[in-house]
Every structure is written in C-alpha cells, then in structure tokens.
C-alpha cells in the first residue's frame, strides 16, 4: 500500500482544516517544498496535494508552489482541488503532476472526466467526498444528492482506475478512517482505492493495508504527531 502524506495549500501556506470547514484553516508548516522534502526523507514516494483555493473558488493561486514541489522534490505528486474544466485538466498536467484528482466535475460535468481520461489515462483519479454517504461538491460545501457508491460505479464504467475516497466526517478529526464505507466501496467497484480522512495511528495503517487498499493519505496525524511517517511507510510495504 502506498502512503501519501498530504499538503493542503491555502494562499501558498500549508494548512489543515477540520471536516473541510474553511473557517478552521490553520497553518501547520512553514513551506510546501521543505515539507515535501521531509516526507521524501521519511521514505515517501508519493505526495497528495490539495489546492484549497482552487477547490473553493476555482482560482489557481498555488500553481507556483505546486510546480516547485514537482520539480524540486523527488516525489510523485497527486493533485486535487479546483480541477473542474478541460482547461483546468490541462493546467494541472502542465504542472507536471503524476496524477490529478477530479472531484466536483465528476458530478457536475462528467465530460471533463472523459476528456481527462482520453488525454491522460492512468494519470487521472476521481475524488469521492462523502458526508453521511452522499457526495459533496464545491469544496465539500454542496450536497450533490448522489450516493458515493453510485458515483463510484459511474466512474468505473467510464474507465477511471483510481478513486480517492474521503469521509468528510472523519477528515482532520484524528478519529480513525471509515473502514465500513471503504469496505463497501471495495465490494462495489474494482478500482484502486485511496483512503483519505481519519488515518490517525499505526494500527489504522496496518488495517487499511490488510484490507488490500491501494493507498492511504496521511494528513493531520503527521502534523499532530500521532503517527510516525517513516514507521507508517515501513508497515505499508514497498512504495512505488
């Protein structure tokens, strides 16, 4: 299982939120590149980055920081946040990211996913962000009325190979992942699944690994010191 330590960017700063609430944003690290380099030293091969300004307002304010991390760190970058149009897809690709995560557009404009898959194939993932089993969009602020499992099935039919699943209720809460929802998703589709939200302890990592998940994102737990990243990576197994 790959471990993807996370950097959430707002106004060029590394921040964390509680349950996606932008009013709770607080800075947790000084510099995106320095943070990414520390992840690499711990043994990470992948990095999950979220452009929070893009997610909420559709404004790409953090592109220079993302490009710098791509070019100056040894990590493969998975980028989400604000990738809603064909132009956004191409802009993300031009930053040099290894995988882009399309969230809201998978619901509001599925043609964007088709376009991305046609041009970038395996470099495309879809983010499924749920609260009480229902998909939320636009920085998690709008209820789509669609269930997470239904969206997952639709995306698999399109040819999406990787899904990033977030239970918003666990995000940033240090309460453990939503193992039951992840298991249900595994049964519903054959896609690679990345668990996001709530990964707090080494035991969480071991349990996700034993479930056979493709990846797990570690965010708040790293910054709060509840998990040792190097140890988590060793438990997860070979990184690729």
N, C-alpha and C positions, 0 to 999 in steps of 0.2 A: 504494500500500500504506500502510495506517495503521500508525503506530508507537505502541505502548502502553508507555510507561515504567511500571515496577512499584513498588508499595509493598506489602510484606508486613508485616502488623501482628501483634505478639505483646505482650500486656499494654500496649497503647497505644503501643508503640515500633516504629520502623521497623527491621526486622531482615532478615537473609538467612540461608538455610540452604544446606548442601551436600547435594545429592541428596535433599532432603526430610527429612533427619535432624534431628529437633528438638533433639538434644543439641548440634548445631553452631550453634545460633542465636546470632548476634552482632549488636549494634546497629550500623547503618550511617548513620543520620541522626537528628537531634535531634527533629524534629517533622513529623508527616504533612502538615499544611497547608502549612508552609514548603517542604517538599519538592515538593508538588504545584504550588505557585506557581512554583517554579524550572523545573519541567517545562513549564508553560504559557509561561513567558518564552522557552524554547528553541524554541517553536513547536508543542508537542504540543497535540492537541485531545482525546485520549483518555487515560485512566489505568486501568491494571489494578491492582486492589487485592485482596489475599487476607487474609481473616481467619483466621490460623493457629490461634487458639484455637478458633474455630468448626470448622475442618477436623478438628482432632484430638479435641476434647472435646465438640463440639456446643454450646458455650457462646458466646453473643454478647457478648463482653466489650469489643468495639471499636466498637460502633454509634455512640457519640457522636463518635468521631474520623472515622468514615466520613461521617456526616451533615454534619459541619463541612466536610469537603473538598468534598462535593457542593454545599453551599450557598455556600461562600466562595471556591471556585476557579472558573475558567471551564471546567474540564474535564468531559467526559462520563465517568462512572465505570462501569467494568465490574468487578463484584464477584463473587468466588468464596470458598469456604470455609465449610463447615457448612450449606449450603442443602440440607437433607435431607427436610424435611416441607412440607406445604402451608402451615403456619404460618410456616415459615422463608421460603418464597417470598414470602408477603405482607409479612413483616417487611422483607425486602430491598427490595421495591418501595416500601414506606413511607419508606425512607431516601432515596428519590429517585434511585436509580442508573439509568443508561440501559440497562444490560444485566446480567443475573445469570447466573452460570455454575454450572450444576448438575453435580456430579461423581459422588460415590458413589451418590447416589439413582438416577442413570440406570441403575445396575446392580441395586441392592438394592430399589428401589421405583419402577419406571418410571412408575407412575401419577402421581408427583409431576411428572414432565416433562409429561405430558398436561395436568395441572392448570395448570401454569405457562404452557404454550403457549396454552391456552384463554383465560387471563386477560391474558397479557402479550405474546403473539405474538413479534414480532421482538426484543423485549427479553429473550429467553431464548437462552442458549447452553449447550452441553454440553461439559464438560471431559473429555477423554480422556487420562488419565495412564498411561503405559505404562513397564514395565521389561521388556526382552527381548521386546517385542511384546505383552505381556499387561497387561491393565488392573489397576491398583492402586487401592484404595479406602481410606477412613478415614484421611485424611492420608498416603496412599501406603503405609500400613503393612500392608495386607492384599491378598493376591493373589486376584483375582476368578475366575480360571480362564477368563476370556473374552479373546479377542483384540481389539486395538484396532480393527481393520478391521471385525470383526463388530459391535462396539458402534456404530461409525460408521454402518454400513448400517441398523441398527435405528433409530437416532435420525433418520436422514434419512427413513425410512419414516413416522415419527411426524410429520414436518413441521419438525424442527429445521433452521434455516437457517445457524447458525454453530457451528463446532466449535473448541475451543481444545485443541490437541494439545501435550502435553508428553512428551518422552522423559526420564524421571527420571534416566537415566544421565548426561545432559548438564547437568542443572539446577545452576546455580551453579558449574560446573566450568571455565567460560571455554575450552571445547574446541570450539566450533562446534556449530551445530544438526545434527539428524539429517536431512540432506537426502533420503536414500533413503526413509526412513519417511514423510516429508512427501509425496514424490512418489507413493508407493504410496497414500497416503490421498487425494491428488488424483484418482487414477485410479479409486478405489473409490466415491467419492461426489461429488456436485455442490455440496456445502455450501461456504459461505465458511470458509476455514481460517485460524486464527491460530496462528502458530508460537510456541512457548514453550519456553525451555530452551536454553542454549548460545550464544545470539546474542552474539558477542564483538567482532567487528570490523566496519568499514565494508564490507568485502568480503562478509561474511555478509549484511548488509542488502541489498546490491546483488543477490546471488544469489537471495535469497528474493523480492525484488521481480521479478526476471526470470523466476522460476518462476510468477509470477502469483498469489501468495498474497494473501489479503485483508489480513492484518495480521501484525505481529511484536511480541512482547513483549521489552523490554529491561530487565533487572534488574541482576544482578551486574556486568555490563560497565559500566554507568553509574557505580555506586558505586566500582568498582575503577579507573575512569579509562581503560579500554581502548577506549572509544568516546565520541565527542563527540555528544551527543544532538541538538544543532541540526544538525550535519552529516548525521547519520543521517536526520533528518526531511527535509532537503532532497533527499537521494538517493532517499528512498522516494517522493517526489512529493506532490501535493496531499493534504492531510489533510481529513477530512470527519467 
